[in-house]
Amino acid sequence: MTSISKAELAVAALRNGTVIDHIPSEVLFKAVKILGIEKVKSAVTIGNNLESKKLGHKGIIKVADVYFPETTLNRIALIAPSAVVNIIRDYE
């Protein structure tokens, strides 16, 4: 059996796409609805109630190969001002 670290279990790296981190857990699924995740055809990772030094607990959304419009991300900022959006290209 292969040994997997806790860090590896958390969330796999994205080659390209969008990561929205530090979402308060209580509004995570509102953010999912705003983003229209149910219509996305690529890989989606949603984590909820993850430990956070800043928030106590947080949510994270990772969407492969999708870049959301600024107007949509601004709606996320209204419900989750602490959220951090990262656009990933070639793992960076």
C-alpha positions in Angstrom: 0.0 0.0 0.0 1.3 3.4 -1.0 1.8 6.0 1.7 0.0 9.3 0.9 0.7 12.4 3.0 -2.2 14.5 4.5 -1.1 17.4 2.2 -1.5 15.2 -0.9 -5.0 14.3 0.2 -6.1 17.9 0.5 -6.2 19.0 -3.1 -4.3 18.0 -6.2 -2.5 20.7 -8.2 -4.1 22.3 -11.3 -2.3 22.7 -14.6 -4.7 25.4 -15.8 -7.9 26.8 -14.3 -9.2 28.8 -11.4 -8.8 28.4 -7.6 -10.9 30.3 -5.2 -9.6 29.9 -1.6 -10.4 31.2 1.8 -14.1 31.1 1.3 -16.0 31.1 4.6 -17.6 27.7 5.0 -21.0 29.1 5.6 -21.1 30.7 2.1 -19.2 28.1 0.1 -22.3 26.6 -1.6 -23.6 30.1 -2.5 -20.3 30.6 -4.3 -20.7 27.3 -6.1 -24.2 28.4 -7.2 -22.9 31.8 -8.4 -20.1 30.1 -10.4 -22.6 27.7 -12.1 -20.4 24.7 -11.2 -23.1 22.2 -12.1 -22.7 23.1 -15.8 -18.9 22.8 -15.9 -17.7 19.8 -17.9 -14.1 19.8 -16.5 -12.7 18.5 -13.2 -14.0 20.4 -10.1 -12.8 20.1 -6.6 -14.8 21.5 -3.7 -13.5 21.4 -0.1 -15.5 22.5 2.9 -14.7 22.9 6.5 -11.0 22.7 5.9 -8.7 24.1 8.7 -7.7 27.7 8.2 -5.5 29.9 10.5 -7.3 33.0 9.2 -10.9 31.8 9.3 -11.0 28.8 11.6 -12.6 26.8 8.8 -12.8 27.6 5.1 -13.9 26.4 1.8 -12.0 26.1 -1.5 -13.1 25.6 -5.1 -10.8 24.4 -7.9 -12.0 24.3 -11.5 -9.7 22.9 -14.2 -9.5 24.7 -17.5 -12.1 27.3 -16.7 -11.6 31.1 -16.2 -14.5 32.9 -14.8 -15.6 36.4 -16.0 -14.6 39.3 -13.7 -18.3 40.1 -13.1 -18.9 36.6 -11.7 -15.8 36.8 -9.5 -17.1 40.2 -8.2 -20.3 38.5 -7.1 -18.2 36.0 -5.1 -16.3 39.0 -3.5 -19.7 40.3 -2.2 -20.5 37.2 -0.2 -16.9 36.2 0.6 -14.7 39.3 0.9 -11.9 37.1 2.4 -11.8 34.9 -0.7 -8.6 34.8 -2.8 -8.8 34.1 -6.5 -5.9 32.5 -8.3 -5.7 32.0 -12.1 -3.5 29.0 -12.8 -1.5 28.6 -16.1 1.0 25.8 -16.4 0.8 25.0 -12.6 1.7 28.7 -11.8 
